[in-house]
């Protein structure tokens, strides 16, 4: 989440008048994240999240995202629900951008990840995968392995200014991933961006999952690999096998995964590390002037990639 587009008072009041939400009390920009413009909106009828879609989000993909969270919510996944205007439409325009409103979820994302958080996350991710099985629409992952080399080429000339030798490291890793990426693993709806700041807790109880704007049809095990990288490394970038074991074990109580998925996990974890290393590197080198958001350090994901490159067996992730 971020603020790239400022919404004036008159535009906001006119936009909210298209809903049955009462009058606007306050509207505050949310400066976390990197993709879209988000506001926390308070009206006389409650709190909501207003999103204006920017950057990598294609307008043609928005019906998929909004339909997906409606589907998941109806299947029992705790996630935001799109709000429909008086005309029945959830997707609208505001300040020249596609825009939508969703319900507000209570809770906070965990700043310090504990094993109990990883356990709850594993179960919730499996439930999401199962619930998504009945969602008819599909969307290819626009940031899967085929998209990584163009991102690299857009950064290669300046990559070594971020870390000496980074350009060569990424070029060699892309060669490896492109040659070995799996083609036939169980797949379906994936969140594809399930970082701690997209998962809310009240105490140790998971209270909701947000930000489905990278959701896509991809390998379930790749979604797990993204979570391994996002949840199971400590602040010094050391890997916590206990957290990984707990997360994966809890996932398997809801959705068992195949031996092929287990064997592919080290490679998928490397791919996940490269995906977020590259998008963070791109944002680091192409940071928009005046945006109320700080780009995330790409080198955290270089450290994670270095770890996964040493893994010889899925046992390193606590799997048996």
C-alpha positions as CSV (number, residue, x, y, z in Angstrom):
1,X,0.0,0.0,0.0
2,X,1.1,3.6,-0.7
3,X,0.0,7.0,-1.7
4,X,0.7,8.0,-5.3
5,X,-2.5,9.9,-6.2
6,X,-3.9,12.6,-4.0
7,X,-7.7,12.7,-3.8
8,X,-9.3,16.1,-3.3
9,X,-12.2,16.7,-1.0
10,X,-14.7,17.4,-3.7
11,X,-13.7,14.3,-5.7
12,X,-13.9,12.1,-2.6
13,X,-17.3,13.4,-1.6
14,X,-18.7,12.9,-5.1
15,X,-17.2,9.4,-5.2
16,X,-18.7,8.3,-1.8
17,X,-22.1,9.7,-2.8
18,X,-22.2,6.8,-5.3
19,X,-22.5,4.4,-2.3
20,X,-24.9,4.1,0.6
21,X,-22.2,4.8,3.2
22,X,-23.3,8.0,4.8
23,X,-21.1,11.1,5.0
24,X,-17.3,11.3,5.0
25,X,-15.7,11.9,8.4
26,X,-12.1,11.4,7.6
27,X,-9.8,10.1,4.9
28,X,-6.1,9.2,5.6
29,X,-3.5,8.0,3.2
30,X,-1.8,4.7,4.1
31,X,1.9,4.9,3.3
32,X,2.9,1.2,3.7
33,X,3.6,-1.0,0.6
34,X,4.6,-0.1,-2.9
35,X,1.8,-0.9,-5.4
36,X,-1.4,1.1,-5.1
37,X,-2.8,4.3,-3.5
38,X,-4.8,3.4,-0.4
39,X,-6.8,5.5,2.0
40,X,-8.4,4.6,5.3
41,X,-11.9,6.1,5.0
42,X,-14.2,6.8,7.9
43,X,-17.8,7.6,7.2
44,X,-20.8,7.9,9.5
45,X,-21.5,4.2,8.7
46,X,-18.1,2.7,9.4
47,X,-14.5,2.3,8.2
48,X,-13.5,1.2,4.7
49,X,-10.4,1.0,2.5
50,X,-10.4,3.0,-0.7
51,X,-7.9,1.9,-3.3
52,X,-6.8,3.6,-6.5
53,X,-5.0,1.1,-8.7
54,X,-1.6,2.2,-10.0
55,X,1.7,0.8,-11.5
56,X,1.7,-2.9,-12.2
57,X,-2.0,-3.5,-11.7
58,X,-3.8,-3.8,-15.0
59,X,-7.4,-2.5,-15.1
60,X,-8.4,-5.6,-17.1
61,X,-7.3,-7.8,-14.1
62,X,-9.4,-6.0,-11.6
63,X,-12.7,-8.0,-12.1
64,X,-10.6,-11.1,-11.4
65,X,-9.3,-9.7,-8.1
66,X,-12.6,-8.3,-6.9
67,X,-14.5,-11.4,-7.9
68,X,-11.9,-13.6,-6.2
69,X,-12.2,-11.9,-2.8
70,X,-16.0,-12.0,-3.0
71,X,-15.7,-15.8,-3.7
72,X,-13.2,-16.5,-1.0
73,X,-15.2,-14.5,1.6
74,X,-18.3,-16.5,0.7
75,X,-16.3,-19.7,1.2
76,X,-15.2,-18.7,4.7
77,X,-11.8,-17.1,4.1
78,X,-11.6,-13.9,6.2
79,X,-10.7,-11.2,3.7
80,X,-12.0,-7.8,2.6
81,X,-15.3,-7.8,0.7
82,X,-15.8,-5.3,-2.2
83,X,-18.5,-2.7,-1.8
84,X,-21.0,-2.2,-4.6
85,X,-22.3,1.2,-5.5
86,X,-26.0,2.0,-5.9
87,X,-25.6,0.9,-9.6
88,X,-24.3,-2.5,-8.5
89,X,-20.8,-2.0,-9.7
90,X,-17.7,-2.5,-7.4
91,X,-15.1,-1.2,-9.9
92,X,-15.3,2.6,-10.5
93,X,-13.0,5.5,-11.4
94,X,-11.6,8.3,-9.2
95,X,-9.0,11.0,-10.2
96,X,-8.5,9.2,-13.5
97,X,-7.6,5.9,-11.8
98,X,-9.6,2.7,-11.5
99,X,-10.8,2.5,-7.9
100,X,-12.8,0.3,-5.5
101,X,-13.9,0.3,-1.9
102,X,-13.5,-2.8,0.4
103,X,-14.6,-3.6,3.9
104,X,-12.2,-2.8,6.8
105,X,-10.7,-5.7,8.7
106,X,-9.8,-5.4,12.4
107,X,-6.3,-6.5,13.6
108,X,-2.7,-5.8,13.1
109,X,0.0,-7.4,11.1
110,X,2.8,-9.0,13.3
111,X,6.0,-7.0,13.5
112,X,7.7,-9.9,15.3
113,X,6.9,-13.2,13.7
114,X,6.4,-16.0,16.2
115,X,5.9,-19.8,15.5
116,X,2.2,-19.4,16.4
117,X,1.9,-16.9,13.6
118,X,3.5,-19.3,11.1
119,X,1.2,-22.1,12.2
120,X,-1.9,-19.9,11.7
121,X,-0.6,-18.7,8.4
122,X,0.0,-22.3,7.1
123,X,-3.6,-23.3,7.9
124,X,-5.0,-20.1,6.4
125,X,-3.0,-20.5,3.2
126,X,-4.2,-24.0,2.7
127,X,-7.8,-23.0,3.3
128,X,-7.4,-20.2,0.7
129,X,-6.0,-22.8,-1.8
130,X,-8.9,-25.1,-1.2
131,X,-11.6,-22.4,-1.3
132,X,-10.1,-21.0,-4.5
133,X,-10.6,-24.4,-6.2
134,X,-14.2,-23.5,-7.0
135,X,-13.4,-20.1,-8.4
136,X,-14.0,-20.3,-12.2
137,X,-11.9,-17.5,-13.4
138,X,-8.1,-17.9,-14.0
139,X,-5.3,-15.4,-14.3
140,X,-1.7,-16.3,-15.3
141,X,1.0,-15.1,-13.0
142,X,2.3,-12.0,-14.6
143,X,5.4,-12.1,-12.4
144,X,6.4,-15.7,-12.8
145,X,9.7,-17.0,-14.3
146,X,9.0,-15.6,-17.8
147,X,8.8,-12.1,-16.4
148,X,12.0,-12.1,-14.4
149,X,14.5,-11.6,-17.2
150,X,12.8,-8.4,-18.6
151,X,12.9,-7.0,-15.0
152,X,16.6,-7.9,-14.7
153,X,17.4,-6.3,-18.1
154,X,15.7,-3.1,-16.8
155,X,18.1,-3.1,-13.8
156,X,21.2,-4.8,-15.0
157,X,23.2,-1.6,-15.8
158,X,22.8,-0.3,-12.3
159,X,22.5,-3.5,-10.2
160,X,26.1,-3.5,-9.1
161,X,25.6,0.0,-7.6
162,X,23.3,-1.7,-5.1
163,X,25.6,-4.6,-4.4
164,X,28.9,-5.4,-6.2
165,X,28.5,-8.5,-8.5
166,X,24.7,-8.5,-8.2
167,X,24.2,-8.3,-12.0
168,X,26.3,-11.4,-12.6
169,X,24.7,-13.3,-9.7
170,X,21.2,-12.6,-11.1
171,X,22.2,-13.5,-14.7
172,X,23.5,-16.9,-13.6
173,X,20.5,-17.6,-11.3
174,X,18.0,-16.7,-14.1
175,X,19.8,-19.2,-16.4
176,X,19.4,-21.9,-13.8
177,X,15.7,-21.1,-13.0
178,X,14.6,-20.8,-16.6
179,X,16.2,-24.2,-17.4
180,X,14.7,-26.0,-14.5
181,X,11.4,-24.4,-13.6
182,X,8.7,-27.1,-13.1
183,X,5.9,-27.4,-15.7
184,X,3.4,-29.8,-14.0
185,X,2.6,-29.3,-10.3
186,X,-0.8,-28.9,-8.6
187,X,-2.0,-25.4,-9.2
188,X,-4.9,-23.1,-8.6
189,X,-5.7,-19.7,-6.9
190,X,-2.6,-18.4,-5.2
191,X,-2.2,-15.2,-3.2
192,X,1.3,-14.7,-4.5
193,X,2.2,-11.9,-2.1
194,X,1.3,-13.2,1.4
195,X,3.8,-11.2,3.4
196,X,3.3,-10.5,7.1
197,X,1.9,-7.0,6.4
198,X,-0.9,-8.7,4.4
199,X,-2.0,-10.9,7.3
200,X,-3.8,-9.5,10.3
201,X,-3.9,-10.9,13.8
202,X,-5.8,-10.1,17.0
203,X,-3.6,-11.5,19.6
204,X,-2.3,-14.8,18.2
205,X,-5.5,-15.4,16.2
206,X,-5.4,-14.7,12.5
207,X,-8.2,-12.2,11.8
208,X,-7.8,-11.6,8.1
209,X,-5.9,-11.7,4.8
210,X,-5.6,-8.6,2.6
211,X,-4.1,-7.3,-0.7
212,X,-5.0,-9.9,-3.3
213,X,-3.7,-7.7,-6.2
214,X,-1.0,-10.2,-7.2
215,X,-3.4,-13.2,-6.9
216,X,-3.2,-15.6,-9.9
217,X,-3.3,-19.2,-11.1
218,X,0.0,-20.8,-10.2
219,X,1.6,-23.7,-8.4
220,X,0.4,-24.0,-4.8
221,X,4.0,-25.0,-3.8
222,X,5.2,-21.7,-5.2
223,X,2.8,-19.8,-2.9
224,X,4.2,-21.8,0.0
225,X,7.8,-20.9,-1.1
226,X,6.8,-17.2,-1.1
227,X,5.6,-17.7,2.5
228,X,8.8,-19.5,3.5
229,X,10.8,-16.5,2.4
230,X,8.5,-13.9,3.9
231,X,7.8,-15.6,7.3
232,X,10.7,-18.0,8.2
233,X,13.8,-15.8,8.1
234,X,14.9,-13.8,11.1
235,X,15.9,-10.1,10.9
236,X,19.5,-11.1,10.4
237,X,18.3,-13.2,7.4
238,X,19.1,-16.5,9.1
239,X,16.6,-19.2,8.3
240,X,14.4,-20.5,11.1
241,X,13.7,-24.2,10.4
242,X,11.3,-24.4,13.3
243,X,9.0,-21.8,11.9
244,X,9.2,-23.5,8.4
245,X,8.4,-26.9,9.9
246,X,5.4,-25.5,11.8
247,X,4.0,-23.6,8.8
248,X,4.4,-26.5,6.4
249,X,3.0,-29.1,8.8
250,X,-0.1,-27.0,9.6
251,X,-0.7,-26.4,5.9
252,X,-0.6,-30.2,5.3
253,X,-3.4,-30.8,7.9
254,X,-5.7,-29.0,5.5
255,X,-4.3,-29.7,2.1
256,X,-1.7,-32.5,1.7
257,X,0.9,-31.9,-0.9
258,X,2.5,-34.4,-3.2
259,X,6.1,-35.7,-3.3
260,X,6.6,-33.7,-6.5
261,X,5.7,-30.5,-4.7
262,X,8.0,-31.4,-1.8
263,X,11.0,-32.1,-4.2
264,X,10.3,-28.8,-6.1
265,X,10.3,-26.6,-3.0
266,X,14.0,-25.7,-2.9
267,X,13.9,-24.5,-6.5
268,X,10.6,-22.7,-6.0
269,X,12.1,-21.0,-3.0
270,X,15.0,-19.8,-5.1
271,X,12.6,-18.5,-7.7
272,X,10.5,-16.7,-5.1
273,X,13.7,-15.0,-3.8
274,X,14.6,-13.9,-7.3
275,X,11.1,-12.6,-8.0
276,X,11.1,-10.3,-5.0
277,X,14.7,-9.4,-5.3
278,X,14.1,-8.2,-8.8
279,X,10.9,-6.3,-8.2
280,X,12.4,-4.6,-5.1
281,X,15.6,-3.8,-7.1
282,X,13.4,-2.3,-9.9
283,X,11.5,-0.2,-7.4
284,X,14.8,0.8,-5.6
285,X,16.3,2.0,-8.9
286,X,13.1,3.6,-10.3
287,X,11.6,5.2,-7.2
288,X,9.0,7.9,-8.2
289,X,9.7,11.4,-7.0
290,X,7.3,12.5,-4.2
291,X,5.7,9.1,-3.5
292,X,4.9,8.8,0.2
293,X,6.5,5.3,0.4
294,X,10.0,4.0,1.0
295,X,11.1,1.2,-1.3
296,X,12.0,-2.0,0.3
297,X,15.7,-3.1,0.5
298,X,16.3,-5.7,-2.3
299,X,19.4,-7.1,-0.5
300,X,17.2,-8.9,2.1
301,X,16.2,-11.2,-0.8
302,X,19.7,-11.6,-2.0
303,X,20.6,-13.1,1.4
304,X,17.6,-15.4,1.2
305,X,18.6,-16.5,-2.3
306,X,22.1,-17.2,-1.1
307,X,20.6,-19.5,1.6
308,X,18.4,-21.4,-0.9
309,X,21.3,-21.9,-3.3
310,X,23.0,-24.0,-0.6
311,X,19.9,-26.3,0.0
312,X,20.4,-29.8,-1.2
313,X,17.2,-31.4,0.1
314,X,13.7,-30.4,1.2
315,X,14.7,-31.6,4.6
316,X,16.3,-28.1,5.0
317,X,12.8,-26.7,5.4
318,X,11.8,-29.2,8.1
319,X,10.0,-31.6,5.8
320,X,10.2,-35.3,6.4
